[in-house]
Amino acid sequence: MQPSTEQPDNLEINPDVTIILPAFNEEQAIADTIHSLKSLYPDYEILVVDDGSTDGTAQKAIEAGATVCRHPYNIGNGAAVKTGIRRARGEYVIMMDADGQHDPEDVKKLLEYRENYDMVVGARSKESTTAVHRDLANKIYNWFASYVTKFKIEDLTSGFRLFNRSLASKFIYLLPNTFSYPSTITMAYLRSGHTIKYIPIKTAKRQGKSKIKLLQDGTRFFLIITKIATLFSPLRVFLPVSFTLFLLGSGYYLFTFIKYHRFSNMSALLFSTSVIIFMMGLVSEQISQSRYERTK
């Protein structure tokens, strides 16, 4: 079943920019967000993707004057983003949270760099209202992603970003249906040689209850980032593991040689595992490279 779409009467024919608001049970904030956006950017398309909300999110969005695309049931934030990219009519797309965290005034900050960068991302500054445990988790994510991509990533999980719709459409098949779509598209862009610009923004406290569960979603984020890393830059993951096992094997061999004057089975296991993982990394790197050579 295809998502249904409801459009306002004063529909613009060819909007230059589409602002996409993925939403799930955001009736508390959605109308205020849309009103602010429409007052600041009357010529832009405001597209709300209602991901199977059980409250009045869709109705409030329609009353506020947005185009609303509805999923028949809840699929996930990433799925809502993919639907939004497919249904957007603007040449440029701005992803924005519908919960009141992002300031509509910051949209024009992203637009200033749209001609020079393939993606512009709003990076949450220290003045933003965020939880301490999430700040710590984001620092870990940012460090790991920066290591994999060899590019300083300031806010891997930010949902406030601008990109060209045609270019982003080429990466839709990679995006998961969950909350981790920003991580995937960021690393996909960097691995493909596209440019990214980070702009500091200040976020407010969200209205309503957060949909992210720290333990469950945090573990899934880390696994997805690891999967993305092995997809785009396999040796950046396989090589450290191989080298660590080689060092452990060397250390254990030195210990057993000095104390027992023999080469143990454990040392042999560590050495052989190190070689196997290294060779797997080489094969994965070749597969990854061949895939990108076929991509325009």
C-alpha positions in Angstrom: 0.0 0.0 0.0 1.4 3.4 -1.0 1.6 6.3 1.5 -1.4 8.6 1.0 -0.7 12.3 0.4 -2.8 15.3 1.2 -1.9 18.7 -0.1 -3.1 22.3 0.7 -5.1 24.3 -1.8 -2.4 26.9 -2.4 0.1 24.4 -3.7 3.3 25.9 -5.3 4.0 24.4 -8.7 7.8 24.3 -8.6 9.2 25.0 -5.2 13.0 25.5 -5.0 13.3 24.0 -1.5 11.3 21.3 0.3 11.4 21.2 4.1 10.7 17.6 5.2 9.4 17.0 8.7 9.3 13.3 9.7 6.7 13.0 12.5 5.4 10.3 14.8 2.9 11.5 17.5 4.2 15.1 17.4 0.8 16.9 17.7 2.2 19.1 20.6 4.8 20.9 18.4 4.0 20.2 14.7 1.6 23.1 14.1 3.9 25.7 15.7 6.8 24.5 13.7 4.9 24.6 10.4 3.5 28.1 11.2 7.0 29.4 11.9 8.4 27.8 8.7 5.6 29.2 6.5 6.0 32.7 7.9 9.7 32.7 7.2 9.8 30.7 4.0 6.4 31.1 2.2 7.7 29.9 -1.1 9.0 26.6 0.2 7.2 23.3 0.2 6.6 22.0 3.8 6.2 18.3 3.6 5.2 16.3 6.7 5.6 12.6 6.6 3.3 11.1 9.3 4.8 7.8 10.2 1.6 6.1 11.4 0.9 8.5 14.2 -1.9 7.6 16.6 -2.7 11.1 17.7 -3.7 14.3 15.8 -0.3 14.9 14.2 -1.5 14.7 10.6 -4.7 16.7 11.1 -2.8 19.5 12.8 -0.2 19.6 10.0 -2.9 19.8 7.4 -4.6 22.6 9.2 -1.3 24.5 9.5 -1.0 24.4 5.7 1.6 21.6 5.1 1.5 18.8 2.6 1.1 15.6 4.5 2.1 12.1 3.4 0.9 9.3 5.6 2.3 5.9 6.3 -0.5 3.4 7.1 1.5 2.2 10.1 4.6 3.1 12.0 7.8 2.0 10.1 10.5 4.2 11.4 12.2 7.6 11.2 14.5 6.5 8.4 11.5 5.2 6.4 9.8 8.5 6.8 12.9 10.3 5.5 13.0 8.0 2.5 9.4 8.7 1.7 10.0 12.4 2.1 12.9 12.4 -0.4 10.8 10.5 -2.9 7.8 12.8 -2.6 9.7 16.1 -2.3 9.3 18.4 -5.3 12.0 20.9 -4.5 15.5 20.8 -6.0 17.0 21.1 -2.5 15.7 19.2 0.6 16.0 20.2 4.2 15.5 17.6 6.9 14.2 19.0 10.1 12.8 17.5 13.3 9.1 18.2 14.0 9.4 18.2 17.8 10.5 21.9 18.2 14.2 21.2 18.8 15.4 23.0 15.6 15.0 26.7 15.1 13.3 27.6 11.8 15.6 30.7 11.6 18.6 28.3 11.1 17.2 27.1 7.8 18.7 30.1 6.0 22.1 29.4 7.6 22.1 26.0 5.8 20.9 27.6 2.5 23.9 29.9 2.4 26.2 27.0 1.6 24.1 25.0 -0.8 26.0 26.0 -3.9 29.4 25.1 -2.5 28.8 21.8 -0.6 26.9 18.6 -1.4 25.5 18.5 2.2 25.2 21.1 4.9 24.6 19.9 8.5 23.5 21.8 11.6 25.9 20.6 14.3 24.6 21.0 17.9 26.7 23.5 19.9 27.5 23.4 23.6 24.7 25.9 24.2 22.1 23.4 23.0 19.7 21.8 25.4 20.8 18.1 25.3 21.1 15.3 27.8 24.5 14.5 29.2 24.4 10.8 28.3 23.5 11.6 24.7 26.3 14.1 24.5 28.8 11.4 25.6 27.3 8.9 23.2 27.5 11.4 20.3 31.1 12.1 21.1 31.9 8.4 20.8 30.0 8.1 17.5 31.7 11.2 16.1 35.1 10.0 17.0 34.5 6.5 15.5 33.0 7.9 12.3 35.8 10.5 11.9 38.3 7.7 12.2 36.6 5.6 9.5 36.0 8.5 7.1 39.3 10.4 7.8 37.1 13.5 8.1 36.3 15.5 11.2 32.6 14.8 11.8 31.1 17.3 14.3 27.6 15.8 14.7 27.0 12.4 13.1 23.4 12.0 14.3 22.1 15.5 13.6 18.7 15.3 11.9 19.0 18.9 10.6 20.6 18.9 7.2 20.3 20.1 3.6 21.2 18.3 0.4 20.3 18.1 -3.2 17.4 15.8 -3.7 18.7 14.1 -6.9 22.1 13.3 -5.3 20.5 12.0 -2.1 18.2 9.8 -4.0 21.2 7.7 -5.2 21.8 6.7 -1.6 18.2 5.9 -0.5 18.8 2.2 -0.8 21.5 2.4 1.9 19.3 4.1 4.5 17.9 2.1 7.3 14.3 2.5 8.4 15.4 3.5 12.0 16.7 6.6 13.6 20.3 6.1 12.2 19.7 7.5 8.7 22.0 10.6 9.4 24.9 8.3 10.2 24.4 6.3 7.0 24.0 9.2 4.6 26.9 11.1 6.1 29.4 8.2 5.7 28.0 7.4 2.3 28.6 10.9 1.1 32.1 11.1 2.4 33.0 7.7 1.0 31.7 8.7 -2.4 33.9 11.9 -2.4 31.1 14.4 -1.8 31.6 17.5 0.4 30.0 18.2 3.7 29.8 21.4 5.7 29.0 21.7 9.4 27.4 24.8 10.8 26.9 25.3 14.6 23.3 25.6 15.7 21.6 25.8 19.1 18.8 23.3 19.7 16.0 23.6 22.2 14.4 21.0 24.4 12.0 18.8 22.5 8.3 19.0 23.1 6.8 15.7 24.1 8.5 12.4 24.9 11.6 11.2 23.0 11.2 8.2 20.8 14.8 7.1 21.3 15.6 4.5 24.0 19.1 5.0 25.3 20.2 1.3 25.7 18.3 -0.3 22.9 18.8 2.5 20.2 22.3 3.3 21.5 23.5 -0.3 20.9 21.7 -0.4 17.5 23.4 2.9 16.6 26.9 1.5 17.3 26.2 -1.7 15.4 24.9 0.2 12.4 27.9 2.6 12.4 30.2 -0.5 12.6 28.2 -2.0 9.7 28.5 1.2 7.7 32.2 1.4 8.4 32.8 -2.1 7.1 30.6 -1.3 4.1 32.5 1.8 3.1 36.0 1.5 4.6 36.5 -2.2 5.6 40.3 -2.0 6.3 39.7 0.8 8.8 37.9 -1.8 10.9 39.6 -5.0 10.0 43.2 -3.8 10.2 43.1 -2.6 13.9 41.5 -5.9 14.9 44.1 -7.9 13.0 47.0 -5.8 14.4 45.7 -6.2 18.0 45.5 -10.0 17.6 49.0 -10.0 16.1 50.3 -8.0 19.1 48.6 -10.3 21.6 50.0 -13.4 19.8 53.5 -11.9 19.8 53.2 -11.0 23.5 51.9 -14.4 24.5 54.6 -16.1 22.4 57.3 -14.1 24.1 55.9 -14.9 27.5 55.7 -18.7 26.8 59.1 -18.7 25.2 60.8 -17.1 28.1 59.0 -19.1 30.8 58.4 -22.5 29.1 60.7 -22.3 26.0 58.0 -23.3 23.6 55.5 -22.0 21.1 52.0 -22.4 22.4 48.7 -23.3 20.7 47.2 -20.0 21.8 49.9 -18.0 20.1 49.3 -20.0 16.9 45.6 -19.3 17.1 46.1 -15.6 17.6 48.6 -15.4 14.7 46.4 -17.4 12.3 43.3 -15.4 13.3 45.2 -12.2 12.8 46.1 -13.2 9.2 42.6 -14.4 8.4 41.0 -11.2 9.5 43.6 -9.2 7.6 42.9 -11.2 4.4 39.1 -10.7 5.0 39.7 -7.0 5.2 41.6 -7.0 1.9 38.8 -8.9 0.1 36.2 -6.6 1.7 38.2 -3.5 0.6 38.3 -4.8 -3.0 34.6 -5.5 -3.1 33.9 -2.0 -1.7 36.1 -0.4 -4.2 34.7 -2.3 -7.1 31.2 -1.2 -6.1 32.1 2.5 -6.1 33.9 2.1 -9.4 30.6 1.2 -11.0 28.9 4.2 -9.4 28.8 7.5 -11.3 
